[in-house]
Amino acid sequence: MISLIRASMTHENAAQMMREFFTREIIGRLAEKLEVPQPRLRVALVASQLMGLAMARFIVRMEPIASADPETLIAAYAPTVQRYLTGPLPGDDAARRRKVSRPRH
């Protein structure tokens, strides 16, 4: 996965593979399970955080992130990830209105 992230920075084919993988395997599957407004946006926000963490830690090797212990990173990232998944986001009210106004078949 790290190689694909690295390659996606400079090669459009690799970037397309990365987008397709995240869209199909991660964003789509997790969004189906969330019962909150804007589930695809929420999962994409989480994915962006984790991809940024992977870049900073394993590709750029930005200190002190590169050498931080996993527990520290989990404690730092968990509140943001949780907020993305369950907290209010801009546009939630509009998404709720769209969902309520759609007729069910």
VEXSE-480075 format. One record per residue: x, y negated, z negated of N, C-alpha, C in turn; residue in three letters; residue number from 1. Coordinates in steps of 0.02 Angstrom, whole numbers, plus 50000, padded with zeros to 5 digits. Example, Ala and Ser with C-alpha at 12.3 -4.5 7.8 and 13.67 -1.06 7.14 Angstrom:
BEGIN
[[50660 50284 49610] [50615 50225 49610] [50660 50165 49610] ALA 1],
[[50642 50112 49646] [50684 50053 49643] [50645 49998 49606] SER 2],
//
This chain:
BEGIN
[[50041 50060 50000] [50000 50000 50000] [50043 49937 50000] MET 1],
[[50098 49938 49963] [50142 49879 49960] [50170 49864 50029] ILE 2],
[[50188 49917 50066] [50214 49907 50134] [50162 49874 50178] SER 3],
[[50100 49894 50171] [50046 49865 50212] [50035 49792 50193] LEU 4],
[[50038 49776 50130] [50031 49706 50109] [50088 49665 50138] ILE 5],
[[50149 49690 50133] [50207 49655 50159] [50200 49645 50235] ARG 6],
[[50182 49697 50271] [50176 49692 50343] [50119 49646 50364] ALA 7],
[[50066 49644 50325] [50008 49603 50344] [50024 49528 50342] SER 8],
[[50078 49510 50310] [50096 49439 50307] [50123 49414 50374] MET 9],
[[50150 49459 50415] [50181 49436 50477] [50154 49471 50540] THR 10],
[[50114 49522 50532] [50090 49560 50590] [50013 49563 50588] HIS 11],
[[49982 49537 50640] [49909 49534 50643] [49878 49603 50641] GLU 12],
[[49909 49653 50673] [49881 49720 50671] [49879 49748 50600] ASN 13],
[[49932 49736 50563] [49934 49758 50493] [49882 49720 50452] ALA 14],
[[49874 49655 50465] [49824 49615 50429] [49754 49641 50444] ALA 15],
[[49742 49659 50507] [49677 49685 50525] [49664 49752 50490] GLN 16],
[[49715 49795 50488] [49708 49859 50452] [49691 49847 50379] MET 17],
[[49725 49798 50349] [49714 49782 50279] [49643 49757 50268] MET 18],
[[49620 49711 50311] [49551 49685 50305] [49500 49741 50312] ARG 19],
[[49510 49783 50362] [49462 49838 50373] [49462 49886 50315] GLU 20],
[[49521 49903 50289] [49525 49949 50232] [49489 49919 50171] PHE 21],
[[49505 49856 50154] [49474 49825 50096] [49399 49817 50105] PHE 22],
[[49378 49798 50166] [49307 49788 50178] [49269 49854 50173] THR 23],
[[49295 49906 50203] [49259 49970 50205] [49266 50009 50140] ARG 24],
[[49327 50018 50117] [49340 50063 50061] [49331 50032 49992] GLU 25],
[[49341 49968 49987] [49339 49938 49920] [49279 49891 49914] ILE 26],
[[49278 49839 49954] [49225 49788 49947] [49156 49819 49958] ILE 27],
[[49148 49856 50013] [49083 49885 50028] [49059 49934 49975] GLY 28],
[[49103 49979 49955] [49083 50030 49906] [49067 50001 49837] ARG 29],
[[49109 49956 49814] [49097 49926 49748] [49037 49880 49749] LEU 30],
[[49029 49842 49803] [48973 49795 49807] [48906 49832 49804] ALA 31],
[[48903 49893 49831] [48841 49932 49828] [48822 49949 49756] GLU 32],
[[48870 49953 49712] [48858 49973 49643] [48840 49914 49597] LYS 33],
[[48859 49854 49617] [48846 49796 49575] [48774 49772 49583] LEU 34],
[[48742 49759 49528] [48673 49733 49528] [48673 49661 49505] GLU 35],
[[48711 49620 49541] [48717 49549 49526] [48712 49511 49592] VAL 36],
[[48698 49447 49590] [48698 49408 49652] [48767 49407 49684] PRO 37],
[[48770 49404 49750] [48831 49397 49788] [48883 49452 49774] GLN 38],
[[48863 49515 49775] [48909 49568 49756] [48971 49572 49802] PRO 39],
[[48963 49561 49867] [49021 49565 49912] [49071 49509 49898] ARG 40],
[[49046 49449 49884] [49091 49394 49866] [49128 49410 49802] LEU 41],
[[49093 49436 49753] [49124 49453 49689] [49180 49503 49697] ARG 42],
[[49168 49555 49734] [49219 49607 49743] [49277 49579 49785] VAL 43],
[[49263 49537 49834] [49316 49506 49873] [49360 49461 49830] ALA 44],
[[49329 49425 49783] [49368 49384 49737] [49414 49426 49694] LEU 45],
[[49389 49482 49670] [49430 49528 49630] [49488 49554 49673] VAL 46],
[[49472 49575 49734] [49524 49601 49779] [49578 49548 49791] ALA 47],
[[49557 49485 49799] [49607 49432 49811] [49652 49423 49751] SER 48],
[[49625 49429 49691] [49666 49424 49631] [49717 49481 49628] GLN 49],
[[49694 49541 49642] [49738 49599 49637] [49791 49600 49692] LEU 50],
[[49771 49577 49752] [49821 49573 49806] [49873 49519 49790] MET 51],
[[49851 49464 49762] [49898 49412 49741] [49945 49437 49687] GLY 52],
[[49919 49475 49640] [49961 49504 49588] [50011 49552 49618] LEU 53],
[[49989 49595 49664] [50035 49642 49696] [50090 49605 49734] ALA 54],
[[50072 49552 49769] [50123 49513 49805] [50173 49482 49756] MET 55],
[[50148 49451 49704] [50192 49418 49656] [50237 49467 49619] ALA 56],
[[50209 49525 49603] [50247 49573 49562] [50294 49616 49604] ARG 57],
[[50271 49641 49662] [50310 49691 49698] [50344 49666 49761] PHE 58],
[[50319 49613 49791] [50349 49590 49854] [50394 49530 49841] ILE 59],
[[50366 49477 49811] [50405 49416 49797] [50447 49427 49734] VAL 60],
[[50424 49471 49690] [50457 49486 49626] [50466 49422 49584] ARG 61],
[[50410 49387 49577] [50408 49325 49540] [50411 49341 49465] MET 62],
[[50460 49312 49432] [50466 49320 49360] [50425 49266 49325] GLU 63],
[[50397 49282 49269] [50402 49343 49230] [50351 49397 49248] PRO 64],
[[50312 49386 49301] [50261 49435 49320] [50294 49501 49340] ILE 65],
[[50349 49499 49377] [50381 49560 49401] [50402 49606 49345] ALA 66],
[[50424 49578 49290] [50449 49621 49236] [50400 49626 49177] SER 67],
[[50341 49596 49184] [50292 49599 49129] [50267 49671 49120] ALA 68],
[[50253 49688 49059] [50225 49755 49047] [50152 49756 49069] ASP 69],
[[50128 49814 49090] [50059 49819 49116] [50007 49793 49067] PRO 70],
[[50016 49804 49002] [49966 49782 48953] [49959 49706 48954] GLU 71],
[[50015 49671 48962] [50012 49598 48965] [49974 49575 49027] THR 72],
[[49988 49606 49084] [49953 49587 49145] [49879 49603 49141] LEU 73],
[[49863 49660 49113] [49792 49678 49105] [49757 49627 49062] ILE 74],
[[49788 49609 49006] [49758 49560 48960] [49749 49492 48994] ALA 75],
[[49796 49474 49038] [49792 49410 49072] [49740 49410 49128] ALA 76],
[[49737 49464 49166] [49693 49466 49224] [49622 49488 49207] TYR 77],
[[49612 49528 49156] [49547 49557 49141] [49491 49505 49134] ALA 78],
[[49502 49451 49097] [49447 49402 49091] [49426 49372 49158] PRO 79],
[[49473 49359 49202] [49456 49332 49268] [49418 49383 49310] THR 80],
[[49443 49445 49310] [49409 49498 49347] [49338 49508 49321] VAL 81],
[[49331 49509 49255] [49265 49518 49225] [49218 49461 49243] GLN 82],
[[49244 49400 49243] [49203 49342 49261] [49181 49347 49333] ARG 83],
[[49226 49367 49377] [49207 49375 49447] [49152 49428 49455] TYR 84],
[[49156 49481 49418] [49108 49536 49426] [49040 49521 49393] LEU 85],
[[49040 49486 49337] [48977 49480 49300] [48957 49409 49282] THR 86],
[[49003 49362 49286] [48988 49293 49267] [48953 49254 49322] GLY 87],
[[48929 49195 49305] [48896 49154 49356] [48947 49129 49408] PRO 88],
[[48924 49127 49470] [48964 49099 49525] [48923 49046 49560] LEU 89],
[[48957 48998 49591] [48920 48950 49631] [48880 48987 49685] PRO 90],
[[48819 48969 49694] [48777 49001 49745] [48735 49059 49719] GLY 91],
[[48743 49078 49656] [48703 49133 49629] [48628 49120 49634] ASP 92],
[[48608 49059 49618] [48536 49044 49620] [48508 49051 49691] ASP 93],
[[48545 49028 49740] [48522 49034 49810] [48520 49108 49830] ALA 94],
[[48569 49147 49808] [48570 49219 49825] [48510 49254 49793] ALA 95],
[[48494 49236 49732] [48436 49266 49698] [48371 49249 49735] ARG 96],
[[48365 49186 49757] [48305 49166 49794] [48299 49204 49859] ARG 97],
[[48355 49213 49894] [48353 49251 49957] [48333 49324 49944] ARG 98],
[[48359 49353 49891] [48344 49423 49876] [48270 49431 49858] LYS 99],
[[48244 49385 49819] [48173 49388 49798] [48127 49378 49857] VAL 100],
[[48146 49334 49903] [48100 49318 49959] [48102 49370 50014] SER 101],
[[48150 49416 50013] [48152 49468 50065] [48098 49520 50053] ARG 102],
[[48060 49536 50104] [48010 49589 50096] [48045 49657 50093] PRO 103],
[[48021 49700 50050] [48048 49768 50045] [48011 49814 50092] ARG 104],
[[48047 49858 50123] [48017 49906 50170] [48015 49975 50140] HIS 105],
//
